[in-house]
């Protein structure tokens, strides 16, 4: 028998215009916001990994974000420009 390595699940990019992404707060036409308290809510099932990509004008060195998974307690994720991994 030969061991078979399990493939990682495919990465699906969900654009900010997707029907399961809900933006709240102040957003501009470029789906960018410069206002505190602006946020997103993402409704998905069977989520295994979560990556958030922030644009080049993200607050430096990072932008703190409050994250709650499955209605659990909030924790702070310090997000920077580019790809960010959110622990699940």
HUSUL-V210853 format. One record per backbone hydrogen bond with DSSP energy under -0.5 kcal/mol. CO is the residue of the C=O (numbers start at 1). NH is the residue of the N-H. If there is no record, write none. Layout:
co & nh
CO & NH
CO & NH
This chain:
co & nh
3 & 5
11 & 13
12 & 14
13 & 15
15 & 18
18 & 21
20 & 22
20 & 43
21 & 23
22 & 41
24 & 39
25 & 27
28 & 31
32 & 28
35 & 38
39 & 24
41 & 22
42 & 44
50 & 86
52 & 54
52 & 84
54 & 82
55 & 58
62 & 64
63 & 79
65 & 77
67 & 75
69 & 72
75 & 67
75 & 77
76 & 78
77 & 65
77 & 79
79 & 63
82 & 54
84 & 52
84 & 86
85 & 87
86 & 50
